[in-house]
Amino acid sequence: MSKPQKTAVRIAATGARLAAGIVVSAACVAGAAFAIPAAWPTVTATPPRTTVTPVAADTLLSCTGPFLALGRDATQPDALGIAATPSVVSAAAPGSSLSAQSLALPAVPGGEAAAFTAPPSDAAPAQVAAAQSVSVSSEDLAGFAASACRPPSLDSWLVGGAGTTGSNDIVLVANPGAVAASVTFTEFGSQGLAPRVSELVVQPGTQAAVPLVGSAAGEPSPVVEVTSTGAPVRAALQSSLIRTLDPVGVDTQDAVPQPRTDFSLLGVRALVPSADDDATTAVRLLAPHEGATVTLQPRSAADGSAVGAPKKVKLTAGQVGSVDFSSLKPGLYGIDITSTAPVVAAARQTTGVAKGSDFAWMTPAPDITGTTTFAVAAGPSPQLHVQNASAQDVAVELAPVSGGASQKLTLKTGEAVTVPLTASTVCRLQAPTAVRAAVGFSGPGQLAGYPVWATDAAAAPIEVYQR
């Protein structure tokens, strides 16, 4: 072999060894890359954390105050006056205390509304309650109204009233706090037009009164959202009706806290089976944000059994609708409502259309669990309508907070019951699982009611992490 040939062989052999070395090195590096994560331990640092339950704040309860009359003075048609002063019932359960105060009514000479403050009990919300009722009998106003005294909130809905001839409705906005509240009213109607918006500043320690007709003139079915910034407010609606110069009822209606997809209207009393729209039992509905299909099922208040077939209605977003239940036989009912989108609702009931009649609106009864204290206002034949809202049987105990005999009720899933109450008392309701309840009053020419709300809730427990 010549020298050039030997040199070529050595170069080829050297290249082969270099190539083989590169392949082996690459394999080793790749193997190391895959081996390191599998072989080396992983260290994870979990920051220390603890569960903290915020201490409950004072409970504030605001009552709606005197029943107001609008335009009694012909020289001052927009002036408000006091038509009747309410009777207020309040009490605290053992271990809680309640302090009374009052809210000024700047637009009503000499007017004031009752309010109450209760400090927490052992870092838990105070078990306190209050309610008021008023009877009115005059040439321009007549009827009976009752309402619970409620804590303020930042957002609520008024589902009721009317802007038609003969209707006289006043929106009440109370600010029991220590700073001013900027309140916005957003009104929806039955025509589906763009909502009308107005604003108002409510000073601390006062209650404002705004005639609903100012914004809802001619609207038969208004729904008003009340939102506030700066401080929460308690919104309510005071209504009265005159038909051919005769007064045919008054009512004071609490606000609905928020739209929901599943709830019940309890204590709905059907008294007048009639084809007259003003004499029927009807449910007003609004899907504020998106269209919805709503199913409404009437149930007997005596046992919770379904009464007839459910009714369905399709709602257009932002347009108020109504469902007529005038075919119900006289009696006491609950109406279960389920919807494909969140809605707000209330039921209107009436004793008739002639002079001496009365009407009332019932708003949804929320789920309550544990111990709830509620007040029974002074009024005719008060009753408690209780519905089992859980998926299991529940044992409910009902007793006056001042002491005395208790009642024990066992309700199966979906079952309901109605029990008599004593007027002008404060009661304690205990239920280990969710129930719904409402207080109702009924007598000749007298009709009223309100749902039972849970005691002002404490803030939910939160997880606190330390870094």
PADRENMAR-334775 format. One record per residue (C-alpha): residue in one letter; x, y, z. Coordinates in Angstrom, 3 decimals, m for minus. Layout:
residues N
<rec "A",<X,Y,Z>>
...
***
This chain:
residues 467
<rec "M",<0.000,0.000,0.000>>
<rec "S",<1.354,3.314,m0.954>>
<rec "K",<1.765,6.171,1.544>>
<rec "P",<m1.194,8.220,0.216>>
<rec "Q",<m3.466,5.172,0.596>>
<rec "K",<m2.311,4.597,4.239>>
<rec "T",<m2.951,8.215,5.020>>
<rec "A",<m6.524,8.019,3.665>>
<rec "V",<m7.230,4.890,5.753>>
<rec "R",<m5.998,6.634,8.935>>
<rec "I",<m8.160,9.684,8.205>>
<rec "A",<m11.231,7.499,7.638>>
<rec "A",<m10.609,5.519,10.807>>
<rec "T",<m10.104,8.680,12.820>>
<rec "G",<m13.366,10.172,11.432>>
<rec "A",<m15.237,7.005,12.315>>
<rec "R",<m13.919,7.117,15.894>>
<rec "L",<m14.870,10.808,16.209>>
<rec "A",<m18.375,10.139,14.889>>
<rec "A",<m18.822,7.195,17.241>>
<rec "G",<m17.578,9.339,20.142>>
<rec "I",<m20.034,12.100,19.338>>
<rec "V",<m22.930,9.604,19.216>>
<rec "V",<m21.934,8.053,22.547>>
<rec "S",<m21.501,11.494,24.167>>
<rec "A",<m24.899,12.610,22.928>>
<rec "A",<m26.474,9.454,24.276>>
<rec "C",<m24.815,9.991,27.653>>
<rec "V",<m25.987,13.600,27.801>>
<rec "A",<m29.525,12.601,26.841>>
<rec "G",<m29.506,9.832,29.403>>
<rec "A",<m28.331,12.239,32.062>>
<rec "A",<m31.029,14.723,31.107>>
<rec "F",<m33.704,12.077,31.549>>
<rec "A",<m32.137,10.570,34.616>>
<rec "I",<m31.706,13.731,36.690>>
<rec "P",<m35.417,14.532,37.189>>
<rec "A",<m36.137,10.918,38.050>>
<rec "A",<m33.268,10.501,40.424>>
<rec "W",<m33.115,13.821,42.258>>
<rec "P",<m35.686,14.550,45.001>>
<rec "T",<m38.248,17.373,44.503>>
<rec "V",<m38.577,19.980,47.261>>
<rec "T",<m41.950,21.842,47.539>>
<rec "A",<m42.477,24.631,50.054>>
<rec "T",<m46.060,25.049,51.320>>
<rec "P",<m46.640,28.501,52.794>>
<rec "P",<m48.132,28.483,56.291>>
<rec "R",<m51.868,29.161,56.350>>
<rec "T",<m54.725,29.411,58.791>>
<rec "T",<m58.515,29.676,58.633>>
<rec "V",<m59.901,32.920,60.004>>
<rec "T",<m63.559,33.717,60.636>>
<rec "P",<m64.115,37.491,60.597>>
<rec "V",<m65.832,38.841,63.678>>
<rec "A",<m69.458,39.727,63.029>>
<rec "A",<m70.328,43.412,62.886>>
<rec "D",<m73.260,45.119,64.541>>
<rec "T",<m76.656,44.122,63.177>>
<rec "L",<m78.664,47.073,61.837>>
<rec "L",<m82.440,46.770,61.440>>
<rec "S",<m84.468,49.459,59.700>>
<rec "C",<m88.266,49.656,59.835>>
<rec "T",<m90.354,51.365,57.143>>
<rec "G",<m91.904,53.914,59.507>>
<rec "P",<m95.278,55.679,59.301>>
<rec "F",<m97.665,55.115,56.427>>
<rec "L",<m97.460,58.166,54.209>>
<rec "A",<m100.110,60.060,52.276>>
<rec "L",<m99.249,62.007,49.132>>
<rec "G",<m101.055,65.125,47.935>>
<rec "R",<m103.583,65.601,50.729>>
<rec "D",<m102.883,69.316,50.604>>
<rec "A",<m104.274,70.646,47.303>>
<rec "T",<m101.884,73.584,47.431>>
<rec "Q",<m98.904,71.207,47.737>>
<rec "P",<m99.698,68.113,45.609>>
<rec "D",<m96.190,66.708,46.053>>
<rec "A",<m96.164,67.080,49.831>>
<rec "L",<m96.034,63.969,52.023>>
<rec "G",<m97.880,63.615,55.305>>
<rec "I",<m98.374,60.935,57.953>>
<rec "A",<m101.553,58.900,57.499>>
<rec "A",<m100.952,56.423,60.346>>
<rec "T",<m98.248,55.594,62.880>>
<rec "P",<m97.130,51.940,63.048>>
<rec "S",<m96.996,49.537,65.959>>
<rec "V",<m93.465,48.111,66.316>>
<rec "V",<m92.540,44.747,67.875>>
<rec "S",<m88.919,43.957,68.729>>
<rec "A",<m86.887,41.679,70.992>>
<rec "A",<m83.537,39.958,71.388>>
<rec "A",<m82.980,36.293,72.153>>
<rec "P",<m81.147,35.436,75.390>>
<rec "G",<m77.479,36.354,74.996>>
<rec "S",<m78.167,39.231,72.570>>
<rec "S",<m79.095,42.858,73.175>>
<rec "L",<m81.022,45.385,71.109>>
<rec "S",<m80.780,49.197,71.167>>
<rec "A",<m83.519,51.367,69.665>>
<rec "Q",<m82.903,54.511,67.623>>
<rec "S",<m84.788,56.451,64.970>>
<rec "L",<m84.272,57.623,61.415>>
<rec "A",<m85.390,61.107,60.439>>
<rec "L",<m87.712,61.590,57.452>>
<rec "P",<m86.604,64.974,56.028>>
<rec "A",<m89.464,65.074,53.496>>
<rec "V",<m92.151,64.385,56.112>>
<rec "P",<m92.711,66.983,58.845>>
<rec "G",<m92.490,65.258,62.215>>
<rec "G",<m91.841,61.883,60.647>>
<rec "E",<m89.377,59.273,61.838>>
<rec "A",<m88.854,55.530,61.360>>
<rec "A",<m87.745,53.060,64.008>>
<rec "A",<m84.325,51.445,63.736>>
<rec "F",<m82.325,49.079,65.921>>
<rec "T",<m78.691,48.190,66.545>>
<rec "A",<m77.432,44.935,68.061>>
<rec "P",<m73.771,44.122,68.816>>
<rec "P",<m72.429,40.612,68.065>>
<rec "S",<m72.892,37.914,70.669>>
<rec "D",<m69.734,35.832,71.255>>
<rec "A",<m68.390,36.956,67.847>>
<rec "A",<m71.583,35.701,66.157>>
<rec "P",<m74.404,37.810,64.684>>
<rec "A",<m76.955,38.871,67.282>>
<rec "Q",<m80.220,36.934,67.412>>
<rec "V",<m82.629,39.872,67.185>>
<rec "A",<m85.727,40.757,65.199>>
<rec "A",<m88.309,43.494,64.737>>
<rec "A",<m91.433,44.061,62.659>>
<rec "Q",<m94.110,46.696,62.305>>
<rec "S",<m97.743,46.916,61.244>>
<rec "V",<m100.183,49.715,60.570>>
<rec "S",<m103.932,50.021,60.039>>
<rec "V",<m105.220,52.912,57.964>>
<rec "S",<m108.827,54.058,57.764>>
<rec "S",<m109.621,57.344,56.074>>
<rec "E",<m111.368,58.707,53.008>>
<rec "D",<m108.307,58.313,50.788>>
<rec "L",<m106.456,55.377,52.410>>
<rec "A",<m107.729,52.162,53.972>>
<rec "G",<m106.250,48.750,54.733>>
<rec "F",<m103.632,46.886,56.744>>
<rec "A",<m99.882,46.598,56.111>>
<rec "A",<m97.094,44.709,57.880>>
<rec "S",<m93.378,44.372,57.224>>
<rec "A",<m90.236,43.040,58.869>>
<rec "C",<m87.480,45.438,59.906>>
<rec "R",<m84.495,44.486,57.758>>
<rec "P",<m80.734,45.133,57.465>>
<rec "P",<m79.522,47.399,54.634>>
<rec "S",<m77.881,46.106,51.454>>
<rec "L",<m76.002,47.451,48.433>>
<rec "D",<m78.346,45.993,45.808>>
<rec "S",<m82.051,45.111,45.957>>
<rec "W",<m85.154,44.943,43.758>>
<rec "L",<m88.663,46.322,44.241>>
<rec "V",<m91.188,44.132,42.430>>
<rec "G",<m94.612,45.701,42.838>>
<rec "G",<m96.677,48.840,42.651>>
<rec "A",<m97.959,50.634,39.564>>
<rec "G",<m97.897,54.010,37.876>>
<rec "T",<m101.522,53.851,36.713>>
<rec "T",<m104.477,55.996,37.784>>
<rec "G",<m105.515,55.323,41.377>>
<rec "S",<m102.157,53.863,42.391>>
<rec "N",<m100.128,55.806,44.911>>
<rec "D",<m96.739,54.197,45.525>>
<rec "I",<m93.759,55.550,47.438>>
<rec "V",<m90.225,54.136,47.403>>
<rec "L",<m88.668,54.245,50.869>>
<rec "V",<m84.865,54.269,51.130>>
<rec "A",<m83.342,54.160,54.621>>
<rec "N",<m79.681,54.755,55.427>>
<rec "P",<m79.057,53.652,59.027>>
<rec "G",<m75.274,53.967,58.589>>
<rec "A",<m72.835,56.730,59.472>>
<rec "V",<m71.964,57.991,55.954>>
<rec "A",<m74.024,59.224,53.022>>
<rec "A",<m75.249,56.781,50.388>>
<rec "S",<m75.450,57.516,46.661>>
<rec "V",<m78.486,55.588,45.418>>
<rec "T",<m79.319,54.705,41.805>>
<rec "F",<m82.807,53.627,40.690>>
<rec "T",<m83.052,51.567,37.490>>
<rec "E",<m86.656,51.046,36.438>>
<rec "F",<m87.859,48.281,34.104>>
<rec "G",<m91.337,48.090,32.561>>
<rec "S",<m93.729,45.831,30.701>>
<rec "Q",<m92.985,47.338,27.269>>
<rec "G",<m89.356,46.252,27.183>>
<rec "L",<m88.059,49.777,26.679>>
<rec "A",<m84.620,50.853,27.837>>
<rec "P",<m84.544,51.116,31.655>>
<rec "R",<m84.984,54.583,33.124>>
<rec "V",<m82.291,55.645,35.574>>
<rec "S",<m82.373,58.263,38.334>>
<rec "E",<m80.190,59.043,41.336>>
<rec "L",<m80.546,60.244,44.906>>
<rec "V",<m78.247,60.942,47.861>>
<rec "V",<m79.533,59.673,51.217>>
<rec "Q",<m77.885,61.228,54.241>>
<rec "P",<m76.806,59.026,57.165>>
<rec "G",<m79.420,58.396,59.823>>
<rec "T",<m82.310,59.307,57.513>>
<rec "Q",<m84.963,57.728,55.324>>
<rec "A",<m85.889,59.220,51.958>>
<rec "A",<m89.333,58.912,50.392>>
<rec "V",<m89.627,59.089,46.583>>
<rec "P",<m93.004,58.845,44.794>>
<rec "L",<m92.856,55.990,42.292>>
<rec "V",<m95.193,57.806,39.907>>
<rec "G",<m92.405,60.309,39.262>>
<rec "S",<m90.624,57.791,37.066>>
<rec "A",<m93.274,55.137,36.376>>
<rec "A",<m96.205,57.274,35.198>>
<rec "G",<m98.567,55.062,33.224>>
<rec "E",<m96.484,51.905,33.746>>
<rec "P",<m98.754,49.087,35.053>>
<rec "S",<m95.967,46.712,36.118>>
<rec "P",<m92.764,48.447,37.218>>
<rec "V",<m89.732,46.716,38.696>>
<rec "V",<m87.041,48.916,40.218>>
<rec "E",<m83.455,47.960,40.994>>
<rec "V",<m81.990,49.970,43.890>>
<rec "T",<m78.202,50.108,44.135>>
<rec "S",<m76.072,52.202,46.459>>
<rec "T",<m72.462,53.219,46.959>>
<rec "G",<m70.876,54.722,50.037>>
<rec "A",<m73.237,52.898,52.399>>
<rec "P",<m75.831,50.117,52.128>>
<rec "V",<m79.508,51.095,52.249>>
<rec "R",<m82.769,49.362,53.050>>
<rec "A",<m85.313,49.774,50.240>>
<rec "A",<m89.039,49.132,50.548>>
<rec "L",<m92.212,50.014,48.655>>
<rec "Q",<m95.329,51.528,50.202>>
<rec "S",<m98.437,51.127,48.040>>
<rec "S",<m102.052,52.240,48.148>>
<rec "L",<m104.915,51.980,45.679>>
<rec "I",<m108.081,53.983,45.053>>
<rec "R",<m110.832,52.727,42.750>>
<rec "T",<m113.581,55.151,41.690>>
<rec "L",<m112.779,57.386,44.674>>
<rec "D",<m112.918,54.486,47.157>>
<rec "P",<m109.761,53.241,48.934>>
<rec "V",<m109.230,49.499,48.301>>
<rec "G",<m106.057,48.626,50.181>>
<rec "V",<m102.567,49.500,51.335>>
<rec "D",<m99.329,47.529,51.569>>
<rec "T",<m95.696,47.831,52.598>>
<rec "Q",<m93.449,45.521,50.599>>
<rec "D",<m89.879,44.463,51.249>>
<rec "A",<m87.270,44.308,48.494>>
<rec "V",<m85.958,41.194,46.759>>
<rec "P",<m82.204,40.877,47.409>>
<rec "Q",<m81.110,39.430,44.062>>
<rec "P",<m82.298,37.522,40.974>>
<rec "R",<m82.331,33.723,41.392>>
<rec "T",<m83.185,30.625,39.374>>
<rec "D",<m84.874,28.565,42.131>>
<rec "F",<m87.053,29.978,44.920>>
<rec "S",<m90.542,29.980,46.458>>
<rec "L",<m93.255,32.531,47.152>>
<rec "L",<m94.895,31.444,50.409>>
<rec "G",<m98.007,32.656,52.191>>
<rec "V",<m99.815,33.522,48.949>>
<rec "R",<m103.523,33.730,49.742>>
<rec "A",<m106.135,33.319,47.000>>
<rec "L",<m109.409,34.884,48.093>>
<rec "V",<m111.259,36.142,45.032>>
<rec "P",<m111.640,33.787,42.046>>
<rec "S",<m112.419,36.291,39.295>>
<rec "A",<m111.560,37.145,35.729>>
<rec "D",<m111.025,40.780,36.721>>
<rec "D",<m107.307,41.524,36.462>>
<rec "D",<m107.392,43.609,39.624>>
<rec "A",<m109.075,40.840,41.607>>
<rec "T",<m106.717,38.004,40.750>>
<rec "T",<m103.742,36.451,42.441>>
<rec "A",<m100.843,37.085,40.058>>
<rec "V",<m97.055,36.803,39.962>>
<rec "R",<m94.931,39.596,38.481>>
<rec "L",<m91.590,38.522,36.975>>
<rec "L",<m88.473,40.065,35.467>>
<rec "A",<m85.395,38.473,33.922>>
<rec "P",<m83.103,41.518,34.045>>
<rec "H",<m80.036,40.236,32.213>>
<rec "E",<m81.034,37.493,29.755>>
<rec "G",<m84.175,35.834,28.454>>
<rec "A",<m85.593,32.993,30.514>>
<rec "T",<m88.167,30.234,30.534>>
<rec "V",<m89.865,30.203,33.924>>
<rec "T",<m91.911,27.393,35.469>>
<rec "L",<m94.352,28.187,38.286>>
<rec "Q",<m95.929,25.399,40.359>>
<rec "P",<m98.606,26.232,42.957>>
<rec "R",<m98.558,24.064,46.098>>
<rec "S",<m100.890,23.665,49.030>>
<rec "A",<m99.659,25.408,52.175>>
<rec "A",<m101.208,22.620,54.235>>
<rec "D",<m98.928,19.823,53.015>>
<rec "G",<m96.843,21.020,50.052>>
<rec "S",<m98.684,18.925,47.457>>
<rec "A",<m98.840,20.251,43.889>>
<rec "V",<m102.059,22.042,42.928>>
<rec "G",<m102.839,21.662,39.240>>
<rec "A",<m100.333,21.671,36.419>>
<rec "P",<m97.356,24.049,36.414>>
<rec "K",<m97.471,27.189,34.311>>
<rec "K",<m94.652,28.221,31.994>>
<rec "V",<m93.815,31.641,30.649>>
<rec "K",<m91.016,32.939,28.445>>
<rec "L",<m89.488,36.243,29.484>>
<rec "T",<m87.597,38.683,27.303>>
<rec "A",<m84.566,40.184,29.023>>
<rec "G",<m85.447,43.507,30.655>>
<rec "Q",<m89.210,43.206,30.042>>
<rec "V",<m91.589,42.653,32.965>>
<rec "G",<m94.071,39.787,32.654>>
<rec "S",<m96.994,38.453,34.682>>
<rec "V",<m98.645,35.094,35.321>>
<rec "D",<m102.308,34.962,36.383>>
<rec "F",<m103.392,32.548,39.133>>
<rec "S",<m106.998,33.732,39.424>>
<rec "S",<m108.228,30.168,38.880>>
<rec "L",<m106.895,29.027,42.261>>
<rec "K",<m109.577,28.114,44.762>>
<rec "P",<m109.673,30.255,47.918>>
<rec "G",<m106.917,29.121,50.243>>
<rec "L",<m103.260,29.523,51.182>>
<rec "Y",<m100.534,28.514,48.744>>
<rec "G",<m96.846,28.445,47.991>>
<rec "I",<m95.612,28.954,44.444>>
<rec "D",<m92.332,27.241,43.524>>
<rec "I",<m90.435,29.020,40.752>>
<rec "T",<m87.615,27.606,38.624>>
<rec "S",<m86.013,29.465,35.747>>
<rec "T",<m83.360,28.958,33.085>>
<rec "A",<m81.875,32.359,33.994>>
<rec "P",<m81.976,34.473,37.163>>
<rec "V",<m85.274,36.314,37.752>>
<rec "V",<m86.948,38.431,40.426>>
<rec "A",<m90.603,37.932,41.334>>
<rec "A",<m93.405,38.803,43.737>>
<rec "A",<m97.027,37.711,44.104>>
<rec "R",<m99.966,40.086,44.412>>
<rec "Q",<m103.069,38.991,46.298>>
<rec "T",<m106.288,40.831,47.103>>
<rec "T",<m109.518,40.423,49.079>>
<rec "G",<m111.643,42.108,46.407>>
<rec "V",<m112.254,45.247,44.372>>
<rec "A",<m114.923,47.064,46.382>>
<rec "K",<m114.539,49.588,49.173>>
<rec "G",<m113.151,47.917,52.285>>
<rec "S",<m110.893,45.548,50.332>>
<rec "D",<m107.168,45.126,50.899>>
<rec "F",<m104.202,43.748,48.969>>
<rec "A",<m100.675,42.558,49.700>>
<rec "W",<m97.472,41.602,47.869>>
<rec "M",<m95.421,38.542,48.901>>
<rec "T",<m91.727,38.346,48.020>>
<rec "P",<m89.536,35.195,47.840>>
<rec "A",<m88.788,33.338,51.065>>
<rec "P",<m85.031,32.619,51.284>>
<rec "D",<m83.455,29.377,52.491>>
<rec "I",<m82.686,29.504,56.211>>
<rec "T",<m80.653,27.019,58.252>>
<rec "G",<m79.755,26.842,61.916>>
<rec "T",<m81.299,29.310,64.361>>
<rec "T",<m83.351,32.209,62.997>>
<rec "T",<m85.096,34.856,65.088>>
<rec "F",<m88.134,36.586,63.553>>
<rec "A",<m90.815,38.993,64.737>>
<rec "V",<m94.575,38.579,64.401>>
<rec "A",<m96.160,42.004,64.000>>
<rec "A",<m99.452,42.978,65.561>>
<rec "G",<m102.200,41.889,63.201>>
<rec "P",<m105.167,39.592,62.530>>
<rec "S",<m104.768,35.796,62.706>>
<rec "P",<m101.018,35.497,62.054>>
<rec "Q",<m99.786,32.216,60.576>>
<rec "L",<m96.393,30.756,59.724>>
<rec "H",<m96.064,28.924,56.415>>
<rec "V",<m93.019,26.591,56.541>>
<rec "Q",<m91.642,24.598,53.600>>
<rec "N",<m88.894,21.960,53.616>>
<rec "A",<m86.323,23.202,51.079>>
<rec "S",<m83.801,20.378,51.550>>
<rec "A",<m83.452,16.905,50.019>>
<rec "Q",<m84.065,15.157,53.338>>
<rec "D",<m86.585,15.116,56.157>>
<rec "V",<m86.158,17.939,58.640>>
<rec "A",<m87.225,18.481,62.262>>
<rec "V",<m88.136,22.126,62.909>>
<rec "E",<m88.588,23.670,66.342>>
<rec "L",<m90.553,26.876,66.887>>
<rec "A",<m90.591,28.736,70.209>>
<rec "P",<m91.015,32.283,71.581>>
<rec "V",<m87.707,33.893,72.589>>
<rec "S",<m89.269,35.074,75.852>>
<rec "G",<m89.795,31.484,76.940>>
<rec "G",<m92.755,29.161,76.839>>
<rec "A",<m93.854,26.013,75.098>>
<rec "S",<m92.221,25.105,71.808>>
<rec "Q",<m93.679,23.380,68.769>>
<rec "K",<m91.867,20.627,66.906>>
<rec "L",<m92.603,20.048,63.242>>
<rec "T",<m91.306,17.152,61.133>>
<rec "L",<m91.380,17.828,57.404>>
<rec "K",<m90.611,15.341,54.679>>
<rec "T",<m88.833,16.408,51.500>>
<rec "G",<m91.010,18.945,49.691>>
<rec "E",<m93.579,18.989,52.491>>
<rec "A",<m95.091,22.170,53.928>>
<rec "V",<m97.188,23.095,56.934>>
<rec "T",<m99.029,26.113,58.316>>
<rec "V",<m99.134,26.822,62.037>>
<rec "P",<m100.841,29.624,63.991>>
<rec "L",<m98.738,32.308,65.639>>
<rec "T",<m99.284,34.789,68.438>>
<rec "A",<m99.331,38.416,67.334>>
<rec "S",<m96.827,40.911,68.786>>
<rec "T",<m94.226,38.273,69.653>>
<rec "V",<m90.675,37.377,68.631>>
<rec "C",<m89.968,33.728,67.872>>
<rec "R",<m87.001,31.440,67.292>>
<rec "L",<m87.045,28.898,64.466>>
<rec "Q",<m84.435,26.117,64.463>>
<rec "A",<m83.811,23.838,61.487>>
<rec "P",<m80.694,21.686,60.887>>
<rec "T",<m81.215,21.794,57.113>>
<rec "A",<m82.700,24.368,54.767>>
<rec "V",<m86.308,25.478,55.154>>
<rec "R",<m88.303,28.463,53.891>>
<rec "A",<m90.898,30.366,55.881>>
<rec "A",<m93.249,33.352,55.717>>
<rec "V",<m95.577,35.157,58.122>>
<rec "G",<m99.078,35.989,56.899>>
<rec "F",<m102.038,37.967,58.266>>
<rec "S",<m105.657,37.787,57.161>>
<rec "G",<m108.932,39.276,58.382>>
<rec "P",<m111.983,41.092,57.032>>
<rec "G",<m110.547,43.802,54.792>>
<rec "Q",<m107.030,43.053,56.081>>
<rec "L",<m104.233,41.262,54.252>>
<rec "A",<m100.443,41.346,54.711>>
<rec "G",<m97.348,39.171,54.940>>
<rec "Y",<m93.573,38.984,54.726>>
<rec "P",<m90.907,36.265,54.394>>
<rec "V",<m88.736,35.119,57.287>>
<rec "W",<m85.114,36.153,56.796>>
<rec "A",<m82.072,34.628,58.454>>
<rec "T",<m80.336,36.622,61.150>>
<rec "D",<m77.825,39.055,59.654>>
<rec "A",<m75.010,36.750,58.561>>
<rec "A",<m71.372,36.989,59.568>>
<rec "A",<m68.679,37.016,56.912>>
<rec "A",<m67.662,33.574,55.673>>
<rec "P",<m64.394,31.984,56.914>>
<rec "I",<m61.346,32.809,54.772>>
<rec "E",<m57.923,31.195,54.257>>
<rec "V",<m54.984,33.411,55.211>>
<rec "Y",<m51.536,32.490,53.770>>
<rec "Q",<m48.220,33.693,55.236>>
<rec "R",<m45.307,34.253,52.854>>
***
